[in-house]
């Protein structure tokens, strides 16, 4: 099958009998550059807004509930639509859907920057999340499916390193813009990245391959959106409106009912968004449960630390954005060596130890208080955090992929990525309840009173994640540690949310 229009076509990878694109060449360099830029856009829209939350609250008069929805509106939309967007990418083409997703994100970002009130900003964030759901599955699938089979592992390694390196300084840049210009410019940080990605994609070929028939699981997508949205709304509105409030109770009941109906509905569909058969594999279930808790704790802890730095420790937004740079630096130093360690000792031990080290980092950071220097309050915890995730990410990814057959690698990767995102959105939504915000619209005092407790809860969730890993993940070495090699890649094989 050939593509239409002016898109150059290239034969697919090994599953289709072709050679694909060589990594060491112009097309390979453009391919890596485009997917790295797209990944950085997703990171900025998901997490860099943390440094702007206090300024948004002051400027728009946003209460705690509104600020939470500014954060979670994007995250819940991405998590809900991720697998559906993967099906669209498999049918229409990875490059084509990536372009559409980037165009949606640039329009939504401009709307975010110009938002006159909280409601408009939340609506723009939801649209931004719909674009992000298209970008996430398409970028890595495009890289993996376009490269020659022998270049895939190296190409994804380059992609992971450059994406992490590029996003390390992002929060610092966002904080600088908040301090020296306006929080609105944080939403414009991704505009040059999107334009650059679109320009580079002009030289990236669309893979010529047999496309999947279009089989949209709309029932599954609606249930996922309603279920996650209802639960997240209840968790977000509960502290301010009261847990006995009718709207909170109704949204919680509707959300839980939709999520409960999702599994039986998916079991009856011929082409489901979520393949429930994979959940009969013990190691697959265990690692995804550990991912849900661990990545949820990572996302909420990152949010809490940035808030603590600004609202309690008196850091500027610039300094708060730079506070966790050592964590990313250590991750970059450690992660390249962990793949070999996993090949020698297996998944269970490094993953368990890594998660426990992160829990120790959270415990250290929980004691950060006014009057302490950065070297005393933040740096040791950040270093432990980076060391821990450096030890955890590779075995987690290897373990979840080794638990399934080769034909299910893409689906397993997508489900694991969705688990990390759902964990993040749920735990961030729980932050006001953990801080005991109540009916107050002020985060500063509840944060000063309950920050340590909230961080210790994140540490405890990480310990539970480590216990699940140690108890249910296979002891031996994975028989085949490999990256998804077929066009069924919907999500990111290495879920990173630091």
C-alpha positions as CSV (number, residue, x, y, z in Angstrom):
1,X,0.0,0.0,0.0
2,X,1.4,3.4,-0.9
3,X,0.7,6.7,0.7
4,X,-1.1,9.5,-1.1
5,X,-0.1,13.1,-1.7
6,X,3.5,14.3,-1.3
7,X,4.5,12.0,1.6
8,X,7.5,9.8,0.7
9,X,6.9,6.2,1.4
10,X,9.3,3.6,2.9
11,X,9.0,-0.1,3.3
12,X,8.1,-1.1,6.8
13,X,10.4,-2.9,9.2
14,X,11.1,-6.6,9.6
15,X,7.4,-7.6,10.1
16,X,6.7,-6.5,6.6
17,X,9.8,-7.8,4.9
18,X,11.5,-4.5,4.2
19,X,14.6,-2.8,5.3
20,X,13.3,0.4,6.8
21,X,15.2,3.6,7.4
22,X,18.9,3.4,8.6
23,X,19.6,5.3,11.9
24,X,22.9,6.7,10.5
25,X,21.5,8.7,7.7
26,X,19.5,11.9,6.9
27,X,16.1,10.2,7.2
28,X,17.1,8.5,10.4
29,X,18.4,11.7,12.0
30,X,15.2,13.6,11.0
31,X,13.1,10.7,12.4
32,X,14.9,10.9,15.8
33,X,14.7,14.7,15.9
34,X,11.0,14.7,15.1
35,X,10.1,12.1,17.7
36,X,12.3,13.7,20.4
37,X,10.7,17.1,19.8
38,X,7.2,15.5,20.0
39,X,8.0,13.8,23.3
40,X,9.3,17.0,24.8
41,X,6.0,18.7,23.8
42,X,4.1,16.0,25.7
43,X,6.3,16.5,28.8
44,X,6.0,20.3,28.8
45,X,2.2,20.1,28.6
46,X,1.9,17.4,31.2
47,X,4.3,18.5,34.0
48,X,5.9,21.9,33.4
49,X,2.8,23.7,34.4
50,X,3.6,22.7,38.0
51,X,5.9,25.7,38.4
52,X,3.1,28.1,37.2
53,X,0.3,26.9,39.5
54,X,0.8,29.5,42.2
55,X,1.0,32.4,39.7
56,X,-2.1,31.1,37.8
57,X,-4.0,31.0,41.1
58,X,-3.1,34.6,41.9
59,X,-3.7,36.0,38.5
60,X,-7.0,34.3,37.7
61,X,-8.3,34.1,41.2
62,X,-8.5,30.3,40.9
63,X,-9.4,28.1,43.9
64,X,-7.8,24.8,44.7
65,X,-10.4,22.9,42.7
66,X,-9.8,25.0,39.6
67,X,-6.1,24.7,39.9
68,X,-6.4,20.9,40.2
69,X,-8.5,20.7,37.0
70,X,-5.9,22.8,35.2
71,X,-3.5,20.1,36.0
72,X,-5.6,17.0,35.7
73,X,-7.8,18.1,32.7
74,X,-4.9,17.4,30.4
75,X,-3.8,14.2,32.2
76,X,-7.2,12.5,32.4
77,X,-7.9,13.2,28.7
78,X,-4.6,11.7,27.6
79,X,-5.0,8.7,29.8
80,X,-8.6,8.1,28.6
81,X,-7.9,8.5,24.9
82,X,-4.5,6.9,24.7
83,X,-5.5,3.4,23.5
84,X,-8.2,4.8,21.1
85,X,-5.6,7.1,19.6
86,X,-3.4,4.1,19.1
87,X,-6.0,2.5,17.0
88,X,-6.4,5.6,14.9
89,X,-2.6,5.7,14.4
90,X,-2.6,2.1,13.2
91,X,-5.3,2.8,10.6
92,X,-4.4,6.3,9.3
93,X,-0.6,6.1,9.8
94,X,1.7,7.1,12.6
95,X,3.2,10.2,10.9
96,X,-0.2,11.5,9.8
97,X,-1.8,11.2,13.2
98,X,1.3,12.7,14.8
99,X,1.0,15.8,12.6
100,X,-2.7,16.1,13.4
101,X,-2.0,15.8,17.2
102,X,0.7,18.5,17.0
103,X,-1.6,20.9,15.2
104,X,-4.3,20.3,17.8
105,X,-1.8,21.0,20.6
106,X,-0.4,24.2,19.1
107,X,-4.0,25.6,18.7
108,X,-4.9,24.5,22.3
109,X,-1.6,26.0,23.7
110,X,-2.4,29.4,22.1
111,X,-5.9,29.2,23.7
112,X,-4.3,28.3,27.1
113,X,-2.0,31.3,26.9
114,X,-4.9,33.6,26.0
115,X,-7.4,32.2,28.5
116,X,-9.4,35.0,30.2
117,X,-10.6,32.8,33.1
118,X,-10.2,29.5,34.8
119,X,-13.0,27.8,32.9
120,X,-11.5,28.7,29.5
121,X,-8.1,27.5,30.6
122,X,-9.5,24.1,31.8
123,X,-11.4,23.7,28.5
124,X,-8.2,24.5,26.5
125,X,-6.2,22.0,28.6
126,X,-8.8,19.3,27.8
127,X,-8.4,20.0,24.1
128,X,-4.6,20.0,24.6
129,X,-4.9,16.5,26.2
130,X,-6.8,15.2,23.1
131,X,-3.9,16.4,21.0
132,X,-1.4,14.8,23.4
133,X,-3.3,11.5,23.2
134,X,-2.6,11.5,19.5
135,X,1.1,12.5,19.8
136,X,2.0,10.0,22.6
137,X,1.2,6.7,20.7
138,X,2.3,8.0,17.3
139,X,5.8,9.4,18.1
140,X,7.4,6.2,19.4
141,X,5.5,4.0,17.1
142,X,6.7,6.1,14.1
143,X,10.3,5.8,15.3
144,X,10.1,2.1,16.1
145,X,8.2,1.1,12.9
146,X,10.2,3.2,10.5
147,X,13.8,2.3,11.6
148,X,15.4,-0.9,10.3
149,X,14.9,-3.7,12.8
150,X,18.7,-3.8,13.6
151,X,18.6,-0.1,14.5
152,X,15.5,0.0,16.7
153,X,17.1,-0.6,20.1
154,X,19.9,1.9,19.4
155,X,17.4,4.5,18.0
156,X,15.1,4.3,20.9
157,X,18.0,4.6,23.3
158,X,19.1,7.8,21.5
159,X,15.4,9.0,21.7
160,X,15.1,8.3,25.4
161,X,18.4,10.0,26.2
162,X,17.8,13.1,24.1
163,X,14.1,13.4,25.4
164,X,15.2,13.2,29.0
165,X,18.1,15.6,28.4
166,X,15.9,18.1,26.7
167,X,13.3,18.1,29.4
168,X,15.7,18.3,32.3
169,X,16.1,22.1,31.9
170,X,12.4,22.6,30.9
171,X,11.0,23.4,34.4
172,X,13.9,25.8,34.9
173,X,12.9,27.7,31.7
174,X,9.2,27.6,32.7
175,X,10.0,29.0,36.1
176,X,12.2,31.8,34.6
177,X,9.3,32.8,32.4
178,X,6.9,32.9,35.4
179,X,9.4,35.1,37.3
180,X,10.4,37.5,34.5
181,X,7.4,37.6,32.2
182,X,4.1,35.7,32.8
183,X,2.7,32.3,33.5
184,X,1.0,32.5,30.1
185,X,4.4,32.1,28.3
186,X,4.8,28.7,29.9
187,X,2.0,27.5,27.6
188,X,3.9,29.0,24.6
189,X,7.2,27.1,25.4
190,X,6.1,24.2,23.3
191,X,5.1,26.3,20.2
192,X,8.7,26.5,18.8
193,X,9.1,22.8,19.5
194,X,5.9,21.9,17.7
195,X,6.8,24.1,14.7
196,X,10.2,22.5,14.6
197,X,8.7,19.0,14.8
198,X,6.3,19.8,12.0
199,X,9.1,21.1,9.8
200,X,11.3,18.1,10.5
201,X,8.5,15.7,9.8
202,X,8.4,17.0,6.2
203,X,11.5,14.9,5.6
204,X,10.3,11.8,7.5
205,X,8.7,9.1,5.4
206,X,5.4,7.5,6.1
207,X,5.7,3.7,6.3
208,X,4.1,1.8,3.5
209,X,2.4,-1.1,5.1
210,X,-0.9,-2.9,5.4
211,X,-3.1,-0.7,7.5
212,X,-5.4,-2.1,10.2
213,X,-9.1,-1.8,9.4
214,X,-10.7,1.1,11.2
215,X,-12.4,-0.5,14.3
216,X,-13.1,2.2,16.8
217,X,-14.0,1.0,20.3
218,X,-16.2,4.1,21.0
219,X,-18.0,2.3,23.9
220,X,-14.7,1.6,25.6
221,X,-13.5,5.1,25.0
222,X,-16.7,6.7,26.4
223,X,-16.6,4.5,29.5
224,X,-13.0,5.3,30.1
225,X,-13.5,9.1,29.8
226,X,-16.7,9.0,31.9
227,X,-15.2,6.7,34.5
228,X,-11.9,8.5,34.9
229,X,-13.6,11.9,34.7
230,X,-16.2,11.1,37.3
231,X,-13.7,9.7,39.8
232,X,-11.2,12.5,39.3
233,X,-14.0,15.1,39.6
234,X,-15.1,13.5,42.9
235,X,-11.6,13.4,44.3
236,X,-10.9,17.0,43.2
237,X,-14.2,18.5,44.4
238,X,-14.6,16.5,47.5
239,X,-12.2,18.4,49.8
240,X,-13.9,21.8,48.9
241,X,-17.5,20.8,48.5
242,X,-17.6,18.1,51.1
243,X,-17.5,14.3,50.5
244,X,-21.3,14.1,51.3
245,X,-22.1,16.7,48.6
246,X,-24.7,15.3,46.1
247,X,-22.6,16.3,43.1
248,X,-19.5,14.6,44.6
249,X,-21.4,11.4,45.4
250,X,-23.1,11.3,42.0
251,X,-19.9,11.8,40.1
252,X,-18.1,9.2,42.1
253,X,-20.9,6.6,41.6
254,X,-21.1,7.3,37.9
255,X,-17.3,7.1,37.5
256,X,-17.0,3.9,39.4
257,X,-19.9,2.3,37.6
258,X,-18.4,3.3,34.2
259,X,-15.0,1.8,35.1
260,X,-16.7,-1.3,36.4
261,X,-18.6,-1.7,33.2
262,X,-15.5,-1.2,31.1
263,X,-14.1,-4.7,31.6
264,X,-17.2,-6.7,30.6
265,X,-17.9,-4.4,27.7
266,X,-14.3,-4.9,26.4
267,X,-14.6,-8.7,26.8
268,X,-17.5,-8.8,24.4
269,X,-16.1,-6.5,21.7
270,X,-14.3,-8.2,18.7
271,X,-11.7,-5.4,18.5
272,X,-11.5,-3.9,22.1
273,X,-9.6,-0.9,23.1
274,X,-8.3,-2.9,26.1
275,X,-7.4,-6.5,25.7
276,X,-8.5,-8.0,29.0
277,X,-6.9,-11.4,28.3
278,X,-3.5,-9.9,29.2
279,X,-4.6,-9.5,32.7
280,X,-4.6,-13.2,33.3
281,X,-0.8,-13.1,33.3
282,X,0.4,-12.7,36.9
283,X,3.7,-10.8,36.2
284,X,1.9,-8.4,33.8
285,X,-0.7,-7.6,36.4
286,X,1.9,-7.2,39.1
287,X,4.1,-4.8,37.2
288,X,1.2,-2.7,36.1
289,X,-0.1,-2.5,39.6
290,X,3.4,-1.4,40.8
291,X,3.5,1.1,37.9
292,X,0.1,2.6,38.9
293,X,1.3,3.2,42.5
294,X,4.9,4.2,41.8
295,X,4.3,6.6,38.9
296,X,1.3,8.0,40.7
297,X,3.6,8.7,43.7
298,X,6.3,10.2,41.4
299,X,3.8,12.6,39.8
300,X,2.2,13.7,43.1
301,X,5.6,14.1,44.8
302,X,6.9,16.2,42.0
303,X,3.9,18.5,42.3
304,X,4.2,18.7,46.1
305,X,7.9,19.5,46.1
306,X,7.5,22.3,43.6
307,X,4.7,23.8,45.7
308,X,6.7,23.4,48.9
309,X,9.6,25.2,47.3
310,X,7.6,28.1,46.2
311,X,4.9,28.5,48.9
312,X,6.8,27.4,52.0
313,X,10.5,27.6,51.4
314,X,10.3,30.9,49.6
315,X,11.9,29.8,46.3
316,X,11.3,31.8,43.2
317,X,9.5,29.9,40.3
318,X,12.9,29.7,38.6
319,X,14.6,28.1,41.6
320,X,11.7,25.7,42.2
321,X,11.9,24.6,38.5
322,X,15.6,23.9,38.9
323,X,15.3,22.2,42.3
324,X,15.0,18.6,40.8
325,X,17.5,19.0,38.0
326,X,20.0,16.8,40.0
327,X,17.4,14.0,40.0
328,X,17.3,14.0,36.1
329,X,21.1,14.2,36.0
330,X,21.6,11.2,38.1
331,X,18.9,9.3,36.1
332,X,20.8,10.1,32.9
333,X,24.1,8.8,34.4
334,X,22.6,5.6,35.9
335,X,20.1,4.4,33.4
336,X,22.5,3.4,30.5
337,X,24.2,0.8,32.8
338,X,21.0,-0.8,34.2
339,X,20.1,-2.8,31.0
340,X,23.2,-4.9,31.4
341,X,22.4,-5.4,35.1
342,X,18.9,-6.6,34.3
343,X,20.3,-9.1,31.8
344,X,22.5,-10.5,34.5
345,X,20.3,-10.5,37.7
346,X,16.8,-10.2,36.3
347,X,14.0,-7.7,36.8
348,X,12.8,-8.2,40.4
349,X,15.8,-7.2,42.4
350,X,16.9,-3.9,40.7
351,X,13.3,-2.8,40.3
352,X,12.5,-3.5,44.0
353,X,15.7,-1.7,45.2
354,X,15.2,1.2,42.9
355,X,11.6,1.8,44.1
356,X,12.7,1.6,47.7
357,X,15.5,4.1,47.1
358,X,12.9,6.5,45.6
359,X,10.8,6.0,48.8
360,X,13.9,7.0,50.8
361,X,14.2,10.1,48.7
362,X,10.6,11.0,49.3
363,X,11.1,10.5,53.1
364,X,14.1,12.9,53.0
365,X,12.2,15.5,51.0
366,X,9.3,15.3,53.4
367,X,11.4,17.0,56.1
368,X,12.2,20.1,53.9
369,X,11.3,23.1,56.0
370,X,12.0,26.9,56.1
371,X,15.5,27.8,57.2
372,X,17.2,24.8,55.7
373,X,19.6,25.3,52.8
374,X,19.0,23.6,49.4
375,X,21.9,21.2,50.1
376,X,20.2,20.1,53.3
377,X,16.5,20.2,52.3
378,X,16.3,19.1,48.7
379,X,19.6,17.9,47.2
380,X,20.0,14.5,49.0
381,X,16.4,13.6,48.3
382,X,16.7,14.6,44.7
383,X,19.8,12.5,44.3
384,X,18.1,9.4,45.9
385,X,15.1,10.0,43.6
386,X,17.3,10.0,40.5
387,X,19.2,6.9,41.5
388,X,16.0,5.1,42.3
389,X,14.2,5.8,39.0
390,X,17.5,5.1,37.1
391,X,17.4,1.6,38.7
392,X,13.7,1.1,38.1
393,X,12.7,2.2,34.6
394,X,14.7,-0.4,32.6
395,X,13.7,-3.5,34.6
396,X,10.1,-2.3,34.8
397,X,9.9,-2.0,31.0
398,X,11.8,-5.2,30.4
399,X,9.6,-7.1,32.9
400,X,6.3,-6.0,31.5
401,X,7.3,-6.8,27.9
402,X,8.9,-10.1,28.9
403,X,5.6,-11.2,30.5
404,X,3.7,-11.3,27.2
405,X,4.1,-13.0,23.8
406,X,5.9,-11.1,21.0
407,X,2.5,-10.5,19.3
408,X,1.3,-8.6,22.4
409,X,4.3,-6.3,22.9
410,X,2.7,-3.2,21.6
411,X,-0.5,-3.7,23.6
412,X,1.5,-4.4,26.7
413,X,3.5,-1.2,26.3
414,X,0.3,0.8,25.8
415,X,-1.4,-0.6,28.9
416,X,1.7,0.0,31.0
417,X,1.9,3.6,29.7
418,X,-1.8,4.1,30.5
419,X,-1.2,2.7,34.0
420,X,1.5,5.2,34.7
421,X,-0.7,8.1,33.5
422,X,-3.8,7.0,35.4
423,X,-1.7,6.7,38.5
424,X,-0.4,10.2,38.0
425,X,-3.8,11.8,37.5
426,X,-5.4,10.0,40.4
427,X,-2.6,10.8,42.9
428,X,-2.4,14.5,41.8
429,X,-6.2,14.7,42.2
430,X,-5.8,13.4,45.8
431,X,-3.3,16.0,46.8
432,X,-5.9,18.5,48.2
433,X,-7.4,15.8,50.3
434,X,-4.0,14.7,51.6
435,X,-3.2,18.3,52.5
436,X,-6.6,18.8,54.2
437,X,-7.5,21.8,52.1
438,X,-11.2,21.6,53.0
439,X,-13.2,24.6,51.8
440,X,-10.2,26.9,51.7
441,X,-9.0,28.3,48.4
442,X,-5.5,28.8,49.8
443,X,-2.9,26.1,49.4
444,X,-0.1,27.8,51.4
445,X,-1.3,27.0,54.9
446,X,-2.5,23.5,54.3
447,X,0.8,22.8,52.6
448,X,2.8,24.1,55.5
449,X,0.7,21.9,57.9
450,X,0.5,18.7,55.9
451,X,3.3,18.6,53.4
452,X,5.3,16.1,55.4
453,X,2.4,13.8,55.8
454,X,1.5,13.9,52.1
455,X,5.1,13.1,51.1
456,X,5.3,10.2,53.6
457,X,2.1,8.8,51.9
458,X,4.0,8.9,48.6
459,X,6.9,7.1,50.2
460,X,4.5,4.5,51.7
461,X,2.8,3.9,48.3
462,X,6.3,3.4,46.8
463,X,7.0,0.8,49.5
464,X,3.8,-1.0,48.6
465,X,4.8,-0.9,44.9
466,X,8.2,-2.4,45.8
467,X,6.4,-5.1,47.9
468,X,4.2,-6.0,44.9
469,X,7.3,-6.2,42.7
470,X,9.2,-8.4,45.1
471,X,6.3,-10.7,45.8
472,X,4.9,-11.3,42.3
473,X,7.5,-10.6,39.7
474,X,9.5,-13.6,38.5
475,X,12.9,-14.1,40.1
476,X,14.9,-15.2,37.0
477,X,16.2,-13.2,34.1
478,X,13.6,-12.3,31.4
479,X,14.0,-14.7,28.5
480,X,13.7,-11.9,25.9
481,X,14.3,-8.3,26.8
482,X,13.3,-6.5,23.7
483,X,11.5,-3.4,22.5
484,X,8.2,-3.6,20.7
485,X,9.0,-4.6,17.2
486,X,5.6,-4.4,15.5
487,X,3.4,-1.6,14.4
488,X,1.1,-2.4,17.3
489,X,3.0,0.0,19.5
490,X,0.4,2.4,21.0
491,X,2.2,3.8,24.0
492,X,5.6,4.6,25.2
493,X,7.7,1.6,26.1
494,X,9.6,3.6,28.8
495,X,7.0,5.6,30.8
496,X,8.9,8.6,32.2
497,X,7.1,11.1,34.4
498,X,9.8,12.8,36.4
